[in-house]
Amino acid sequence: MKADDPKQKKMEMERRMIYEMINASIDLAEKLGPHDLAKGCNCIACVDKRKRLIAGDKREWKYTL
């Protein structure tokens, strides 16, 4: 592929946007500190909590307490 290929440039731009969104959500989580799941909060902790509520925790644990 050429370096000037429009598809390649579009993919690089999309990857950069995703990377920036992840960094912004991590920065927000650091700024807010530990908190409960908040409606409309886009920090990485709340996003993960919402994902687990919707999809459920599908991991099978080897060990029990």
DOGU-734851 format. One record per residue (C-alpha): residue in one letter; x, y, z; chain. Coordinates in Angstrom, 2 decimals, decimal comma. Last residue first. Layout:
+------+---------+---------+---------+-------+
: rest :       u :       v :       w : kette :
+------+---------+---------+---------+-------+
:    A :       X :       Y :       Z :     A :
...
+------+---------+---------+---------+-------+
***
This chain:
+------+---------+---------+---------+-------+
: rest :       u :       v :       w : kette :
+------+---------+---------+---------+-------+
:    L :  -13,88 :  -17,52 :   48,33 :     A :
:    T :  -14,04 :  -19,46 :   45,11 :     A :
:    Y :  -11,36 :  -20,27 :   42,55 :     A :
:    K :  -11,45 :  -21,09 :   38,86 :     A :
:    W :  -13,80 :  -18,28 :   37,97 :     A :
:    E :  -15,76 :  -18,53 :   34,75 :     A :
:    R :  -15,78 :  -15,21 :   32,95 :     A :
:    K :  -19,03 :  -14,08 :   31,40 :     A :
:    D :  -19,66 :  -11,09 :   33,65 :     A :
:    G :  -22,87 :   -9,62 :   32,33 :     A :
:    A :  -23,35 :   -7,95 :   28,98 :     A :
:    I :  -25,41 :   -4,94 :   30,09 :     A :
:    L :  -24,25 :   -4,59 :   33,70 :     A :
:    R :  -20,65 :   -5,48 :   32,78 :     A :
:    K :  -20,60 :   -2,87 :   30,00 :     A :
:    R :  -22,08 :   -0,25 :   32,35 :     A :
:    K :  -19,34 :   -0,93 :   34,91 :     A :
:    D :  -16,62 :   -0,75 :   32,23 :     A :
:    V :  -17,95 :    2,59 :   30,95 :     A :
:    C :  -18,18 :    3,86 :   34,53 :     A :
:    A :  -14,51 :    3,00 :   35,21 :     A :
:    I :  -13,32 :    4,39 :   31,85 :     A :
:    C :  -14,85 :    7,80 :   32,53 :     A :
:    N :  -17,82 :    8,66 :   30,35 :     A :
:    C :  -20,30 :    9,66 :   33,06 :     A :
:    G :  -23,82 :   10,03 :   31,64 :     A :
:    K :  -25,52 :    8,39 :   34,61 :     A :
:    A :  -23,00 :    7,83 :   37,37 :     A :
:    L :  -21,74 :    4,45 :   38,53 :     A :
:    D :  -20,31 :    5,05 :   41,98 :     A :
:    H :  -17,10 :    6,98 :   42,54 :     A :
:    P :  -13,36 :    6,43 :   42,97 :     A :
:    G :  -11,35 :    9,36 :   41,60 :     A :
:    L :  -12,93 :   12,04 :   39,44 :     A :
:    K :   -9,66 :   13,32 :   37,92 :     A :
:    E :   -8,17 :    9,86 :   37,42 :     A :
:    A :  -11,38 :    8,64 :   35,79 :     A :
:    L :  -11,44 :   11,71 :   33,53 :     A :
:    D :   -7,85 :   11,05 :   32,44 :     A :
:    I :   -8,76 :    7,44 :   31,62 :     A :
:    S :  -11,76 :    8,57 :   29,56 :     A :
:    A :   -9,63 :   11,12 :   27,69 :     A :
:    N :   -6,95 :    8,50 :   26,96 :     A :
:    I :   -9,55 :    6,09 :   25,57 :     A :
:    M :  -11,07 :    8,80 :   23,40 :     A :
:    E :   -7,62 :    9,84 :   22,12 :     A :
:    Y :   -6,78 :    6,26 :   21,14 :     A :
:    I :  -10,11 :    5,86 :   19,37 :     A :
:    M :   -9,56 :    9,11 :   17,44 :     A :
:    R :   -6,00 :    8,07 :   16,48 :     A :
:    R :   -7,27 :    4,72 :   15,21 :     A :
:    E :   -9,92 :    6,47 :   13,11 :     A :
:    M :   -7,32 :    8,86 :   11,64 :     A :
:    E :   -4,98 :    5,97 :   10,81 :     A :
:    M :   -7,83 :    4,08 :    9,14 :     A :
:    K :   -8,77 :    7,14 :    7,07 :     A :
:    K :   -5,15 :    7,69 :    6,01 :     A :
:    Q :   -4,85 :    4,05 :    4,92 :     A :
:    K :   -8,08 :    4,22 :    2,95 :     A :
:    P :   -6,94 :    7,43 :    1,22 :     A :
:    D :   -3,64 :    5,83 :    0,09 :     A :
:    D :   -0,84 :    8,37 :    0,42 :     A :
:    A :    1,54 :    5,96 :    2,17 :     A :
:    K :    1,11 :    3,51 :   -0,68 :     A :
:    M :    0,00 :    0,00 :    0,00 :     A :
+------+---------+---------+---------+-------+
***
